[in-house]
Amino acid sequence: MSGAGAPATHATDCSDLRVAVVAALWHDTVMDGLLDGARRACADHAVEPEVLRVPGSFELPVAAQACAAAGYDAVVALGVVVRGGTPHFDYVCAAATDGLNRVALDHTVPVGFGLLTCDDEAQALDRAGLEGSHEDKGYEAAAAALATARVVRAVRAGAPAAVGR
């Protein structure tokens, strides 16, 4: 299971951070779970995120880039791509992943990676944070983005030791 070895996370007050959640519209049930998980993580960290919806996972990077350029402290990208019978899966997954990474590095803004790339819908449902799911990737992506935003803010303030384990 991909969740094995995950670090323990602790919610901290991030109410001073501006956070955007960018979520694709494909695969309603899975996306509802991912979005609910991200919202729960934000609530646990005392953040009210701005939620933006885009048609699909391919569109996540451009929306994430707009949010980073607009001054958000963290962006959470949520989407799901399910393998089909053509190479389309590979192109969409690579473009979305590379694009989100570029946004994070070009803007020095944490991008929570909540893009599920699954062989079938059962795998996606198992990671969506729904009742009966083994993982909650929406929650994990948001929590990781918030924790990283805290580190980036501390580094910018000249106090990286202030954010520890």
Backbone hydrogen bonds in HBPLUS format (Angstrom, degrees):
<---DONOR---> <-ACCEPTOR-->    atom                        ^
c    i                          cat <-CA-CA->   ^        H-A-AA   ^      H-
h    n   atom  resd res      DA  || num        DHA   H-A  angle D-A-AA Bond
n    s   type  num  typ     dist DA aas  dist angle  dist       angle   num
A0004-ALA N   A0001-MET O   3.29 MM   3  5.90 169.5  2.30 117.9 121.1     1
A0006-ALA N   A0003-GLY O   3.25 MM   3  5.70 150.0  2.34 138.9 135.4     2
A0014-CYS N   A0045-HIS O   2.76 MM  31  5.40 163.2  1.79 150.3 152.4     3
A0017-LEU N   A0014-CYS O   2.86 MM   3  5.47 164.3  1.89 126.3 128.4     4
A0073-ASP N   A0018-ARG O   2.70 MM  55  5.22 141.5  1.85 139.3 152.4     5
A0050-GLU N   A0019-VAL O   2.91 MM  31  6.32 163.1  1.94 154.2 157.4     6
A0020-ALA N   A0074-ALA O   3.07 MM  54  6.50 160.3  2.11 150.5 155.6     7
A0076-VAL N   A0020-ALA O   2.78 MM  56  6.23 152.9  1.85 152.9 162.2     8
A0021-VAL N   A0050-GLU O   2.76 MM  29  6.07 162.2  1.79 159.4 161.9     9
A0052-LEU N   A0021-VAL O   2.81 MM  31  6.16 166.1  1.83 166.5 169.7    10
A0022-VAL N   A0076-VAL O   2.74 MM  54  6.03 163.3  1.76 166.3 172.0    11
A0078-LEU N   A0022-VAL O   2.82 MM  56  6.15 163.1  1.85 163.3 165.7    12
A0023-ALA N   A0052-LEU O   2.88 MM  29  6.30 163.7  1.91 163.1 167.5    13
A0054-VAL N   A0023-ALA O   2.96 MM  31  6.15 154.9  2.03 141.2 146.9    14
A0024-ALA N   A0078-LEU O   2.96 MM  54  6.32 154.4  2.02 152.6 159.9    15
A0025-LEU N   A0054-VAL O   3.01 MM  29  6.22 115.3  2.44 152.2 169.5    16
A0025-LEU N   A0055-PRO O   3.28 MM  30  5.19 153.9  2.35 104.2 111.7    17
A0031-MET N   A0027-HIS O   2.89 MM   4  6.01 171.9  1.89 165.2 167.5    18
A0032-ASP N   A0028-ASP O   2.77 MM   4  5.92 154.4  1.83 155.2 162.1    19
A0033-GLY N   A0029-THR O   3.19 MM   4  6.46 155.9  2.25 144.8 150.3    20
A0034-LEU N   A0030-VAL O   2.95 MM   4  6.29 163.5  1.97 155.4 159.9    21
A0035-LEU N   A0031-MET O   2.86 MM   4  5.93 167.2  1.87 152.3 156.1    22
A0036-ASP N   A0032-ASP O   2.93 MM   4  6.02 156.9  1.98 143.3 150.1    23
A0037-GLY N   A0033-GLY O   2.95 MM   4  6.14 157.5  2.00 148.9 155.1    24
A0038-ALA N   A0034-LEU O   2.97 MM   4  6.26 158.4  2.02 149.8 155.4    25
A0039-ARG N   A0035-LEU O   2.93 MM   4  6.14 160.3  1.97 149.8 155.4    26
A0040-ARG N   A0036-ASP O   2.92 MM   4  6.15 153.4  1.99 147.1 154.4    27
A0041-ALA N   A0037-GLY O   2.98 MM   4  6.25 160.8  2.01 150.7 155.5    28
A0042-CYS N   A0038-ALA O   2.96 MM   4  6.21 161.1  2.00 149.7 154.9    29
A0043-ALA N   A0039-ARG O   2.89 MM   4  6.12 159.2  1.93 147.6 153.6    30
A0044-ASP N   A0040-ARG O   2.84 MM   4  6.10 157.7  1.89 151.5 157.7    31
A0045-HIS N   A0041-ALA O   3.07 MM   4  6.29 131.0  2.32 138.6 151.3    32
A0045-HIS N   A0042-CYS O   3.04 MM   3  5.03 132.8  2.27  95.9 109.4    33
A0047-VAL N   A0042-CYS O   2.80 MM   5  4.88 169.0  1.81 141.0 141.7    34
A0046-ALA N   A0043-ALA O   3.03 MM   3  4.88 163.7  2.05 107.7 109.4    35
A0059-GLU N   A0056-GLY O   3.19 MM   3  5.60 141.5  2.35 105.8 115.4    36
A0060-LEU N   A0057-SER O   3.13 MM   3  5.25 160.0  2.18 105.8 112.1    37
A0063-ALA N   A0059-GLU O   3.45 MM   4  6.65 164.6  2.47 155.0 159.2    38
A0064-ALA N   A0060-LEU O   2.85 MM   4  5.99 160.6  1.89 159.4 166.0    39
A0065-GLN N   A0061-PRO O   2.78 MM   4  5.93 153.1  1.85 148.3 155.7    40
A0066-ALA N   A0062-VAL O   3.06 MM   4  6.26 154.0  2.13 140.1 146.5    41
A0067-CYS N   A0063-ALA O   3.04 MM   4  6.34 154.6  2.11 146.2 152.7    42
A0068-ALA N   A0064-ALA O   2.90 MM   4  6.17 161.6  1.93 151.1 156.2    43
A0069-ALA N   A0065-GLN O   2.87 MM   4  6.05 163.7  1.90 152.6 157.1    44
A0070-ALA N   A0066-ALA O   2.97 MM   4  6.09 132.2  2.20 135.5 148.2    45
A0070-ALA N   A0067-CYS O   3.11 MM   3  4.97 127.4  2.39  91.6 105.9    46
A0072-TYR N   A0067-CYS O   3.22 MM   5  5.79 167.5  2.24 154.2 150.7    47
A0071-GLY N   A0068-ALA O   3.16 MM   3  5.42 162.8  2.19 108.3 112.6    48
A0075-VAL N   A0110-PRO O   2.94 MM  35  6.30 162.0  1.98 159.6 165.6    49
A0112-GLY N   A0075-VAL O   2.68 MM  37  6.17 152.8  1.75 153.2 158.6    50
A0077-ALA N   A0112-GLY O   2.90 MM  35  5.84 170.0  1.91 155.0 156.3    51
A0114-GLY N   A0077-ALA O   2.76 MM  37  5.42 139.7  1.92 159.3 172.4    52
A0079-GLY N   A0114-GLY O   3.08 MM  35  6.37 157.9  2.13 132.8 130.2    53
A0116-LEU N   A0079-GLY O   2.81 MM  37  6.11 165.4  1.84 147.1 143.9    54
A0081-VAL N   A0116-LEU O   2.84 MM  35  6.20 155.6  1.90 158.3 165.8    55
A0118-CYS N   A0081-VAL O   2.97 MM  37  6.31 153.5  2.04 162.1 169.7    56
A0083-ARG N   A0118-CYS O   2.85 MM  35  6.22 158.7  1.90 158.9 166.2    57
A0090-ASP N   A0087-PRO O   2.93 MM   3  5.40 117.1  2.34 111.7 125.8    58
A0091-TYR N   A0087-PRO O   3.25 MM   4  6.65 158.1  2.30 155.9 162.2    59
A0092-VAL N   A0088-HIS O   2.95 MM   4  6.16 169.8  1.96 163.0 165.3    60
A0093-CYS N   A0089-PHE O   2.93 MM   4  6.04 170.0  1.94 156.4 159.7    61
A0094-ALA N   A0090-ASP O   3.00 MM   4  6.02 164.1  2.03 144.1 149.1    62
A0095-ALA N   A0091-TYR O   2.93 MM   4  5.98 165.3  1.96 148.0 152.8    63
A0096-ALA N   A0092-VAL O   2.94 MM   4  5.99 167.7  1.96 152.5 156.2    64
A0097-THR N   A0093-CYS O   2.96 MM   4  5.98 165.7  1.98 148.2 153.0    65
A0098-ASP N   A0094-ALA O   2.87 MM   4  5.88 169.4  1.88 152.4 155.9    66
A0099-GLY N   A0095-ALA O   2.87 MM   4  5.81 155.2  1.94 141.0 149.1    67
A0100-LEU N   A0096-ALA O   2.93 MM   4  6.05 161.6  1.97 149.4 153.8    68
A0101-ASN N   A0097-THR O   3.03 MM   4  6.21 160.8  2.07 151.0 156.5    69
A0102-ARG N   A0098-ASP O   2.95 MM   4  6.13 154.4  2.02 145.6 152.9    70
A0103-VAL N   A0099-GLY O   3.00 MM   4  6.29 154.0  2.07 147.1 153.7    71
A0104-ALA N   A0100-LEU O   3.11 MM   4  6.39 166.2  2.13 150.4 153.0    72
A0105-LEU N   A0101-ASN O   3.01 MM   4  6.26 168.3  2.03 154.6 157.5    73
A0106-ASP N   A0102-ARG O   2.75 MM   4  5.70 165.4  1.77 153.7 158.8    74
A0107-HIS N   A0103-VAL O   3.02 MM   4  5.88 153.8  2.09 146.3 152.0    75
A0108-THR N   A0104-ALA O   2.85 MM   4  5.32 120.4  2.21 134.4 146.9    76
A0109-VAL N   A0104-ALA O   3.25 MM   5  4.92 139.2  2.42 124.8 134.6    77
A0124-ALA N   A0120-ASP O   3.38 MM   4  6.79 156.7  2.44 144.8 151.1    78
A0125-LEU N   A0121-GLU O   2.86 MM   4  6.13 164.7  1.89 158.2 161.7    79
A0126-ASP N   A0122-ALA O   3.02 MM   4  6.16 147.5  2.13 143.0 151.6    80
A0127-ARG N   A0124-ALA O   3.08 MM   3  5.31 150.9  2.16 105.8 114.7    81
A0128-ALA N   A0125-LEU O   3.38 MM   3  5.11 161.1  2.42  98.1 103.6    82
A0134-HIS N   A0126-ASP O   3.00 MM   8  5.50 132.0  2.23 129.7 139.6    83
A0135-GLU N   A0126-ASP O   3.05 MM   9  6.30 150.8  2.14 156.6 161.6    84
A0137-LYS N   A0127-ARG O   3.03 MM  10  5.83 173.5  2.04 158.0 159.6    85
A0129-GLY N   A0135-GLU O   2.92 MM   6  5.61 125.8  2.22 160.9 146.8    86
A0133-SER N   A0130-LEU O   2.83 MM   3  5.20 165.5  1.85 136.2 137.6    87
A0140-GLU N   A0136-ASP O   3.02 MM   4  6.32 168.3  2.04 154.1 157.8    88
A0141-ALA N   A0137-LYS O   2.93 MM   4  5.89 159.6  1.97 140.4 145.5    89
A0142-ALA N   A0138-GLY O   3.16 MM   4  6.31 163.3  2.19 146.3 150.5    90
A0143-ALA N   A0139-TYR O   2.88 MM   4  6.06 169.4  1.89 160.1 163.5    91
A0144-ALA N   A0140-GLU O   2.92 MM   4  6.01 158.1  1.97 147.5 153.5    92
A0145-ALA N   A0141-ALA O   3.03 MM   4  6.19 158.2  2.08 143.9 149.8    93
A0146-LEU N   A0142-ALA O   2.97 MM   4  6.19 160.8  2.00 153.2 158.2    94
A0147-ALA N   A0143-ALA O   2.96 MM   4  6.13 163.0  1.99 149.1 153.8    95
A0148-THR N   A0144-ALA O   2.94 MM   4  6.04 158.7  1.99 147.6 153.7    96
A0149-ALA N   A0145-ALA O   2.87 MM   4  6.01 148.8  1.96 142.4 151.5    97
A0150-ARG N   A0146-LEU O   3.07 MM   4  6.35 149.0  2.17 145.1 152.3    98
A0151-VAL N   A0147-ALA O   3.21 MM   4  6.57 153.4  2.29 141.7 148.2    99
A0152-VAL N   A0148-THR O   2.88 MM   4  6.17 167.7  1.89 158.3 160.8   100
A0153-ARG N   A0149-ALA O   2.92 MM   4  6.05 160.5  1.96 146.2 151.7   101
A0154-ALA N   A0150-ARG O   2.98 MM   4  6.19 155.7  2.04 145.8 152.4   102
A0155-VAL N   A0151-VAL O   2.91 MM   4  6.19 159.3  1.95 156.4 162.0   103
A0156-ARG N   A0152-VAL O   2.96 MM   4  6.16 164.4  1.98 152.3 156.4   104
A0157-ALA N   A0153-ARG O   2.99 MM   4  6.17 140.5  2.15 140.9 151.7   105
A0159-ALA N   A0154-ALA O   2.79 MM   5  5.04 158.8  1.84 160.6 153.9   106
A0158-GLY N   A0155-VAL O   2.96 MM   3  5.04 155.9  2.02 104.1 111.6   107
A0162-ALA N   A0159-ALA O   2.98 MM   3  5.54 159.2  2.02 118.3 125.1   108
A0163-VAL N   A0160-PRO O   3.28 MM   3  5.89 166.8  2.30 114.0 117.8   109
